[in-house]
Amino acid sequence: MEKTLLIAGKELPEGTNFAAGAVTRGRRTLVTKSHSDADVAVPSGTTAAVWNRPSALSARSLVLKSLNEFGHLDECVILFDESYFDSRFGKLTSSAENVRVVEELISSYQYLTMEVVARLQKKSIEKSKQPLRLAFVYKSSPSLIETVLSRSPNKAGKRHSSPFLSTAAAAFKCYAENVAASLVESADVLPLLVQCDCDNALYDNDNALAVWLFDYISALSSMRKPLSTKQKLTWIKAGAKSPGGFGIFG
């Protein structure tokens, strides 16, 4: 049976490969796009919706569109990809420009996450229905301090993030951890924390990353025992085996 999915955080067209990977794993997918890419091609099997990141109202509209499109949501992936943001935010030099970082890379994720959680908790959950899988996926790049202190400044051939971008990434990671902690006892939402660093075999292949992720999530459904608090609050290495034994590149 197809699952319904919202992917937010890596807008089309850059998010095409991740969305395509989700579709191959039986997901009816809605993926975000920006205003500037209003006419961008939409991958087969997916629907696209504009997400104006600085707007709390846009976050609400995005979640409502997902629910109206599908009737319900089985899964939501909130993706922060530092390498994707580097071209837009990697060369900022002034404090004035930092406002964009705060609005688009920090506040936006908080607006969206709260809308997802609030909307799902307002809807009645059937006893037989599984909780929403809320996955925070963090694709990390080296920070400037890591490259300065490292013996290999160009770690894995990847450019380091700017101080502004590294700060936003740290905010995302901290926020994801603490949202997961707030949901750890929830019957309506199952939080998952996934990290893919630049040395990971899946880092440069979003299609394969998505395939692994949705196979991992599907494997959770067949587990006899629910995830423990520690498992819900530990960052999972992309490609790792599931608690039930499934995995690739583990």
C-alpha positions as CSV (number, residue, x, y, z in Angstrom):
1,M,0.0,0.0,0.0
2,E,1.3,3.4,-0.9
3,K,2.4,5.8,1.8
4,T,1.8,9.5,1.7
5,L,4.8,11.8,2.2
6,L,5.8,15.4,2.5
7,I,9.4,16.3,1.7
8,A,10.5,19.8,2.7
9,G,13.9,21.5,2.8
10,K,15.5,20.8,-0.6
11,E,13.4,22.5,-3.2
12,L,12.9,21.4,-6.8
13,P,14.8,21.1,-9.0
14,E,17.7,20.2,-6.6
15,G,15.3,17.9,-4.7
16,T,14.3,15.9,-7.7
17,N,16.6,12.9,-7.1
18,F,15.5,12.6,-3.4
19,A,11.8,12.8,-4.4
20,A,12.3,10.3,-7.2
21,G,13.9,7.8,-4.8
22,A,10.9,8.2,-2.5
23,V,8.5,7.4,-5.4
24,T,10.4,4.2,-6.2
25,R,9.7,3.1,-2.7
26,G,5.9,3.5,-3.1
27,R,5.5,7.0,-1.7
28,R,2.8,9.4,-2.9
29,T,5.0,12.5,-2.6
30,L,4.5,16.2,-2.2
31,V,7.8,18.1,-2.4
32,T,8.6,21.8,-1.9
33,K,9.6,24.3,-4.6
34,S,10.4,28.0,-4.2
35,H,8.7,31.0,-5.8
36,S,11.6,31.5,-8.2
37,D,11.2,28.0,-9.5
38,A,7.4,28.2,-9.9
39,D,7.6,26.5,-13.4
40,V,10.1,23.9,-12.5
41,A,9.6,20.3,-13.8
42,V,7.9,18.0,-11.3
43,P,9.2,14.4,-11.1
44,S,6.8,11.7,-12.1
45,G,4.6,10.5,-9.2
46,T,5.0,13.7,-7.2
47,T,3.2,16.9,-6.6
48,A,5.0,20.2,-5.9
49,A,4.0,23.1,-3.7
50,V,5.5,26.5,-3.1
51,W,7.2,27.0,0.3
52,N,8.0,30.6,1.1
53,R,10.5,29.9,3.9
54,P,10.3,33.2,5.8
55,S,6.5,32.9,6.1
56,A,4.8,31.1,9.0
57,L,1.6,31.3,7.0
58,S,3.3,29.6,4.0
59,A,4.3,26.7,6.3
60,R,0.7,26.3,7.4
61,S,-0.5,26.4,3.8
62,L,2.1,23.7,2.8
63,V,1.0,21.3,5.5
64,L,-2.7,21.9,4.8
65,K,-2.1,21.3,1.0
66,S,-0.4,18.0,1.9
67,L,-3.4,16.9,4.0
68,N,-5.9,18.1,1.4
69,E,-3.9,16.3,-1.4
70,F,-3.6,13.0,0.4
71,G,-6.3,13.1,3.1
72,H,-3.6,12.2,5.7
73,L,0.2,12.0,6.0
74,D,2.1,8.9,6.8
75,E,5.6,10.4,6.7
76,C,7.3,13.8,6.7
77,V,11.0,14.3,5.8
78,I,12.5,17.7,6.8
79,L,15.8,18.0,5.1
80,F,18.8,20.3,5.8
81,D,21.6,19.9,3.2
82,E,24.5,22.2,3.8
83,S,26.1,21.6,0.4
84,Y,22.7,22.6,-1.2
85,F,22.6,25.9,0.7
86,D,26.3,26.7,0.1
87,S,25.7,28.3,-3.4
88,R,23.0,30.6,-1.9
89,F,24.4,31.4,1.5
90,G,28.1,30.4,1.4
91,K,29.5,33.8,0.6
92,L,27.6,36.1,2.9
93,T,29.8,38.6,4.6
94,S,27.6,41.2,6.3
95,S,25.5,41.0,9.4
96,A,22.6,42.4,7.4
97,E,22.7,39.4,5.1
98,N,22.5,37.2,8.2
99,V,18.8,38.1,8.4
100,R,18.2,35.9,5.4
101,V,20.0,33.0,7.1
102,V,17.9,33.3,10.2
103,E,14.6,33.6,8.3
104,E,15.2,30.9,5.6
105,L,17.4,28.4,7.4
106,I,16.4,28.6,11.0
107,S,12.9,30.1,11.5
108,S,11.5,28.3,8.5
109,Y,12.2,24.9,9.8
110,Q,10.7,25.7,13.2
111,Y,7.5,27.1,11.6
112,L,7.1,24.0,9.4
113,T,7.8,21.5,12.1
114,M,5.4,23.0,14.5
115,E,2.7,23.1,11.8
116,V,3.2,19.4,11.0
117,V,3.1,18.3,14.7
118,A,0.1,20.6,15.5
119,R,-2.0,19.5,12.6
120,L,-1.3,15.8,13.1
121,Q,-2.1,16.0,16.8
122,K,-5.4,17.9,16.1
123,K,-6.6,15.1,13.8
124,S,-8.0,12.0,15.4
125,I,-5.7,9.0,15.0
126,E,-7.3,5.7,14.4
127,K,-6.2,3.0,16.8
128,S,-5.0,0.8,13.9
129,K,-3.1,3.7,12.2
130,Q,0.6,4.0,12.7
131,P,2.0,7.3,13.9
132,L,3.4,9.8,11.5
133,R,7.1,9.2,10.8
134,L,8.8,12.5,11.2
135,A,12.4,12.3,9.9
136,F,14.9,15.1,10.3
137,V,17.6,14.4,7.7
138,Y,20.8,16.4,8.2
139,K,23.4,16.3,5.4
140,S,26.4,18.0,7.0
141,S,29.5,19.7,5.6
142,P,32.7,20.5,7.4
143,S,32.7,23.8,9.3
144,L,35.5,26.3,9.1
145,I,36.9,25.4,12.5
146,E,36.9,21.7,11.5
147,T,38.9,22.4,8.4
148,V,41.4,24.7,10.2
149,L,42.0,22.1,12.9
150,S,42.0,19.1,10.5
151,R,45.1,17.6,9.0
152,S,43.0,17.4,5.8
153,P,41.5,20.9,5.2
154,N,39.6,19.8,2.1
155,K,38.0,16.8,3.8
156,A,36.6,14.4,1.2
157,G,37.0,17.1,-1.3
158,K,34.2,19.1,0.2
159,R,34.2,22.8,0.7
160,H,33.6,24.0,4.3
161,S,30.5,25.9,5.2
162,S,30.6,29.6,6.0
163,P,30.2,30.7,9.6
164,F,26.6,31.8,9.0
165,L,25.7,28.5,7.3
166,S,27.4,26.4,10.0
167,T,25.5,28.3,12.7
168,A,22.2,27.6,10.9
169,A,23.1,23.9,10.6
170,A,23.9,23.7,14.3
171,A,20.5,25.4,15.0
172,F,18.7,22.8,12.9
173,K,20.5,19.9,14.5
174,C,19.7,21.2,18.0
175,Y,16.1,22.0,17.2
176,A,15.6,18.5,15.6
177,E,17.0,16.8,18.7
178,N,14.8,18.7,21.1
179,V,11.7,18.3,19.0
180,A,12.4,14.6,18.9
181,A,12.8,14.6,22.7
182,S,9.4,16.4,23.1
183,L,7.8,13.7,21.0
184,V,9.5,10.7,22.4
185,E,6.4,9.5,24.3
186,S,3.9,10.6,21.6
187,A,1.5,8.0,20.2
188,D,0.8,10.2,17.1
189,V,4.4,11.0,15.9
190,L,7.5,8.9,15.7
191,P,10.6,11.1,15.4
192,L,13.7,9.9,13.6
193,L,17.1,11.7,13.4
194,V,19.3,10.9,10.4
195,Q,22.7,12.3,9.6
196,C,24.7,11.9,6.4
197,D,28.2,13.5,6.5
198,C,30.4,14.2,3.6
199,D,32.4,11.0,4.0
200,N,29.2,8.9,3.7
201,A,28.8,6.8,0.6
202,L,25.3,8.2,0.2
203,Y,26.2,11.8,0.5
204,D,26.4,12.6,-3.3
205,N,23.5,10.3,-4.2
206,D,20.2,11.6,-3.0
207,N,18.2,8.9,-4.8
208,A,20.1,6.2,-3.0
209,L,19.8,8.1,0.3
210,A,16.0,8.3,-0.1
211,V,15.8,4.6,-1.0
212,W,17.8,3.7,2.1
213,L,15.7,6.0,4.3
214,F,12.3,4.8,3.2
215,D,13.4,1.1,3.3
216,Y,14.6,1.9,6.9
217,I,11.3,3.5,7.8
218,S,9.4,0.6,6.3
219,A,11.5,-1.9,8.3
220,L,10.4,-0.2,11.5
221,S,6.8,-1.2,10.9
222,S,7.7,-4.9,11.1
223,M,9.6,-4.6,14.4
224,R,8.1,-6.5,17.3
225,K,9.2,-4.0,19.9
226,P,8.9,-0.2,19.5
227,L,12.0,1.9,19.4
228,S,13.5,2.8,22.8
229,T,13.9,6.4,23.9
230,K,17.6,6.2,23.2
231,Q,17.0,4.9,19.7
232,K,14.6,7.7,19.0
233,L,17.0,10.4,20.2
234,T,20.2,9.0,18.6
235,W,21.4,10.3,15.2
236,I,21.2,7.4,12.8
237,K,24.1,7.2,10.3
238,A,22.7,7.1,6.8
239,G,23.1,3.6,5.4
240,A,23.1,2.0,8.8
241,K,21.1,-1.2,9.6
242,S,17.7,-0.8,11.1
243,P,17.1,-2.1,14.6
244,G,15.5,-5.1,12.9
245,G,18.6,-5.9,10.9
246,F,18.0,-4.2,7.6
247,G,20.8,-2.0,6.2
248,I,23.1,-1.0,3.3
249,F,26.5,0.5,3.5
250,G,26.3,-0.4,7.2
